[in-house]
Amino acid sequence: MIQRYKNMKGRLLGLCLVIFAAVSCTYDYFEDENNFKIYIPQLKDGTIDNVLVSIHDASGTHRYTRFIEGPFDPNTIGRDGILRFKLPWGGGYKVSAFANVDETYCDRGQSYQDSHISEPLLGNAGTVHTPGPNFRVVLQDDITSYPLEHPMAGIVDTVNLAKDSVYKASVLCEFKELPAAVARIDILYKGVGTHMSFDGCYRRPAGGYVQSSHEVSSSGADFTTGPEYVFPSGGTHYADPNRNTTREAMDLAVRFYDARGNVIGVFSGFDQETPPTVTDPKGNPVPWNFHLDPKHQVKFVFKGFFVFGIELVGWGDIEQGEVTPM
């Protein structure tokens, strides 16, 4: 009986040691071994729908990608707004953070130069996209990861995905004197990006473009589409639009359909010999072959099947009563 008691006692002691070791390892992993921490205020207060964070090292090699979707459970990772990572000591890390994104259009797990977020594809078309969500973005580079014993290892890197961290553009199309037979309008946005690379540049592969389709609600009446959120001109950098000299000018093509699906009118792009008038918010003329910048809205005004006016407006310059894209 005594021997049996000793055996049972020994087994219980061994089990306790195993449990203690497991708990210790878990604690070490989540608390002690994670030397790089990112604080996202909007993750803590629940003011974003989701967040995607990717980390690449100085060579561009992918290290981590983490996607968290709301509603955020207070008992899960990120409950305090902090994401924790275990990174080798060194500098040059790149942190790419996005909020309110469609996870399916994030090409993650790739090298830094191949990582991007794209507009949603239109059906099964490989290069045709549609305007996507108005997501938020913060991109950081040259971030340093410190070893655990270093005093800087405990300092949290703040990534503020606030409302003003949106870097898309918006488009309005206003159709006046529209023929009564028009039942649907397809708009093809030319020169705008279809992808946003993690380096902050908007790109458009050969043959890629953005298209939207609109049913005309009231035939023969004035009709307005948008605002639709699109990427800025191809070649534009999100924080420094004029960084690159090879930016694409914006253009568009429009097809007008009747109720049977027949094309009854086409606008095929700007006529370089007789270009439309383009103005800024104060009515001052600007070059017709303009670039669409982040946080700007462009309004195309049609008369019948042709553009006769274009207005470029910064989001901060939109007047009270106008459609505001924020």
C-alpha positions in Angstrom: 0.0 0.0 0.0 2.9 2.4 0.9 4.7 1.5 -2.3 1.5 2.2 -4.4 1.1 5.5 -2.7 4.7 6.5 -3.4 4.3 5.5 -7.1 1.1 7.6 -7.4 2.8 10.5 -5.6 5.7 10.3 -8.0 3.5 10.3 -11.0 1.6 13.3 -9.8 4.8 15.2 -9.1 6.1 14.4 -12.6 2.8 15.6 -14.1 3.0 18.8 -12.2 6.6 19.4 -13.5 5.5 18.8 -17.1 2.6 21.2 -16.7 4.8 23.8 -15.1 7.4 23.4 -17.8 4.7 23.8 -20.5 3.3 27.0 -18.9 6.8 28.4 -18.5 7.6 27.8 -22.1 4.3 29.4 -23.2 5.0 32.4 -20.9 8.5 32.7 -22.2 7.4 32.7 -25.8 4.6 35.2 -25.5 6.2 37.5 -22.9 10.0 37.1 -22.9 11.1 35.9 -26.3 9.1 38.5 -28.4 11.6 41.3 -28.8 9.6 43.4 -31.3 6.2 44.9 -30.5 3.8 47.0 -32.6 1.0 49.0 -31.0 -2.0 49.8 -33.1 -4.5 52.1 -31.2 -7.4 51.3 -33.5 -6.9 47.5 -32.9 -7.4 48.1 -29.1 -10.5 50.4 -29.4 -12.1 48.4 -32.2 -12.5 51.3 -34.7 -11.2 49.2 -37.7 -12.7 46.1 -39.3 -9.4 44.2 -39.6 -5.7 44.7 -39.7 -2.9 43.1 -41.8 0.7 43.5 -40.8 3.7 42.2 -42.8 7.3 42.4 -41.8 10.3 42.0 -44.2 14.0 42.2 -43.2 16.7 44.4 -44.7 17.2 42.0 -47.6 13.5 42.0 -48.5 12.9 38.4 -47.2 9.5 37.9 -45.7 9.5 37.2 -42.0 5.9 37.5 -40.7 2.4 38.3 -41.9 -0.5 38.5 -39.4 -4.1 39.2 -40.3 -6.7 39.8 -37.5 -10.3 40.4 -38.3 -12.9 42.0 -36.0 -14.9 41.9 -33.9 -11.8 41.6 -31.8 -12.0 39.1 -28.9 -10.5 40.6 -25.7 -9.1 37.2 -24.9 -7.2 36.8 -28.1 -3.9 38.1 -29.5 -4.0 41.9 -29.9 -6.4 42.4 -27.0 -4.2 45.3 -25.8 -3.6 46.6 -29.2 -0.1 45.2 -29.3 1.2 42.6 -31.8 4.3 40.7 -30.7 7.0 39.2 -32.9 10.3 37.4 -32.4 12.8 38.8 -34.8 16.6 38.4 -35.2 18.6 41.4 -34.0 19.3 43.9 -36.7 18.2 47.0 -38.6 16.5 47.7 -41.9 13.2 45.9 -41.1 10.2 47.1 -43.1 6.7 47.1 -41.5 3.7 47.3 -43.9 0.3 47.7 -42.1 -3.1 47.9 -43.6 -6.6 48.3 -42.1 -10.1 47.6 -43.6 -8.7 45.5 -46.4 -10.0 42.5 -48.3 -7.5 39.8 -47.3 -8.0 37.9 -50.5 -6.4 40.7 -52.5 -3.2 40.9 -50.4 -0.3 39.0 -52.0 1.4 38.2 -48.8 4.3 35.9 -47.9 6.3 37.0 -50.9 9.6 39.0 -51.0 9.3 42.7 -50.3 9.6 43.7 -53.9 6.8 41.3 -54.9 4.4 42.1 -52.1 1.4 44.2 -53.0 -2.3 44.8 -52.3 -4.6 45.0 -55.4 -8.0 46.1 -56.4 -10.6 43.3 -56.6 -10.7 41.4 -59.8 -13.7 41.8 -62.1 -15.1 38.2 -62.4 -12.4 35.8 -63.7 -10.7 38.5 -65.7 -7.0 38.4 -65.1 -6.1 42.1 -65.6 -9.5 43.8 -65.2 -10.2 45.2 -61.7 -13.0 47.1 -60.0 -12.8 49.9 -57.4 -12.1 48.4 -54.0 -12.4 49.4 -50.4 -11.0 52.7 -49.1 -8.4 51.1 -46.8 -5.9 52.6 -44.5 -2.1 52.2 -44.8 1.0 52.9 -42.8 4.4 51.9 -44.3 7.6 52.0 -42.2 11.2 51.2 -43.2 14.6 51.1 -41.5 13.1 49.7 -38.3 15.5 48.1 -35.8 14.9 45.0 -33.8 16.9 44.7 -30.6 17.9 41.7 -28.5 16.0 41.0 -25.3 18.7 42.2 -23.0 18.8 45.6 -24.8 16.8 48.4 -23.1 15.3 49.4 -26.5 13.7 45.9 -26.9 10.9 46.9 -24.5 9.9 50.0 -26.5 6.8 49.6 -28.5 6.6 50.8 -32.2 3.3 52.7 -32.7 1.5 52.2 -36.0 -1.4 54.7 -36.1 -3.9 53.5 -38.7 -6.0 56.7 -38.3 -8.8 58.0 -40.6 -6.3 60.2 -42.4 -4.1 57.3 -43.3 -6.2 56.7 -46.4 -4.2 57.2 -49.7 -6.6 56.3 -52.4 -8.3 58.8 -54.7 -12.0 59.1 -55.7 -13.9 59.7 -59.0 -17.3 61.2 -59.8 -18.9 61.1 -63.2 -21.8 63.4 -63.8 -23.9 62.8 -66.9 -26.1 65.6 -68.2 -28.5 65.5 -71.1 -28.2 61.7 -71.2 -30.3 60.1 -74.0 -33.4 58.3 -72.7 -32.3 55.0 -74.3 -29.3 54.7 -72.0 -29.9 51.9 -69.5 -26.3 51.0 -68.4 -23.0 52.8 -68.3 -19.5 51.1 -68.2 -16.6 53.3 -67.1 -13.0 52.2 -67.7 -10.5 54.2 -65.7 -7.2 54.4 -67.6 -3.8 55.3 -66.2 -4.7 54.6 -62.5 -2.9 51.8 -60.6 -4.3 48.4 -60.0 -1.8 47.4 -57.4 -0.2 49.1 -54.4 3.3 47.7 -53.7 4.5 47.5 -50.2 7.1 50.2 -51.1 4.2 52.7 -51.4 4.1 52.9 -55.2 1.0 52.3 -57.3 1.5 50.1 -60.3 -0.4 48.9 -63.3 0.7 45.8 -65.2 0.5 45.8 -69.0 -3.2 45.5 -70.0 -4.4 46.2 -66.5 -7.2 48.6 -65.8 -10.1 49.4 -63.5 -13.7 49.2 -64.6 -17.1 49.8 -63.0 -20.6 49.3 -64.3 -23.8 51.3 -63.4 -27.4 50.8 -64.1 -29.1 54.1 -65.0 -31.9 54.5 -62.5 -34.0 57.1 -64.3 -33.7 57.3 -68.1 -33.4 60.7 -69.7 -32.4 62.4 -66.4 -29.1 63.6 -65.1 -27.2 60.8 -63.6 -24.1 60.7 -61.3 -21.8 57.8 -60.3 -19.5 57.7 -57.3 -17.6 58.6 -55.5 -15.7 55.5 -56.5 -12.4 54.9 -54.7 -9.5 54.1 -57.0 -5.7 54.0 -56.8 -3.9 57.2 -57.9 -2.1 57.3 -61.2 0.3 54.5 -62.0 3.9 55.3 -60.9 2.7 57.6 -58.0 4.2 57.2 -54.5 1.5 57.3 -51.8 3.3 59.8 -49.6 5.3 61.7 -52.2 3.3 61.8 -55.4 6.1 63.5 -57.5 8.9 61.2 -56.4 8.8 59.3 -59.7 9.0 61.0 -63.1 7.3 58.1 -64.9 3.7 58.7 -63.8 0.7 57.9 -66.0 -1.8 60.6 -66.9 -5.4 59.7 -66.1 -7.9 59.1 -68.9 -11.1 57.2 -69.2 -13.3 55.4 -71.7 -17.1 55.0 -71.4 -19.6 52.8 -73.1 -23.3 53.5 -73.1 -25.8 50.6 -73.5 -29.5 50.3 -74.1 -31.8 48.0 -72.3 -31.0 45.1 -74.7 -27.2 45.4 -74.1 -26.4 47.1 -77.3 -23.7 49.8 -77.4 -25.4 53.1 -78.4 -22.6 55.5 -77.5 -18.8 55.5 -76.8 -16.4 58.0 -75.3 -13.0 56.6 -76.2 -10.8 59.1 -74.3 -9.6 62.6 -74.4 -9.0 64.3 -77.8 -5.5 65.8 -77.7 -6.3 68.3 -80.4 -9.4 69.6 -78.5 -8.9 68.5 -74.9 -11.6 69.1 -72.3 -11.3 72.0 -69.8 -9.7 71.0 -66.5 -9.9 73.2 -63.5 -8.8 73.3 -59.8 -11.2 74.0 -56.9 -10.9 77.8 -57.6 -11.8 77.4 -61.3 -8.2 78.0 -62.5 -7.2 75.9 -65.5 -4.7 73.0 -65.1 -3.1 70.8 -67.8 -5.6 68.4 -69.3 -3.1 65.4 -69.2 -3.2 65.5 -65.4 -2.1 62.9 -62.8 -4.5 61.7 -60.1 -2.9 62.2 -56.7 -3.7 60.4 -53.4 -6.5 62.1 -51.4 -7.8 63.9 -54.4 -11.1 63.7 -56.2 -11.7 64.2 -59.9 -15.1 64.9 -61.3 -15.9 64.3 -65.0 -18.9 66.2 -66.4 -20.5 64.7 -69.5 -22.9 66.3 -71.9 -24.5 63.5 -73.8 -21.7 61.0 -74.7 -18.8 63.5 -74.4 -16.7 65.1 -71.6 -16.9 68.8 -71.5 -15.5 69.6 -68.1 -13.2 68.1 -65.5 -12.6 69.3 -61.9 -9.8 68.3 -59.6 -10.4 68.7 -55.9 -8.3 67.8 -52.9 -10.4 65.9 -50.3 -9.6 68.7 -47.8 -11.0 71.3 -50.3 -14.4 69.7 -50.8 -17.0 72.2 -49.8 -19.9 71.7 -47.4 -22.8 70.0 -49.2 -20.6 68.2 -51.8 -20.0 64.5 -51.7 -17.2 63.8 -49.3 -15.2 60.6 -49.7 -13.8 60.4 -46.1 
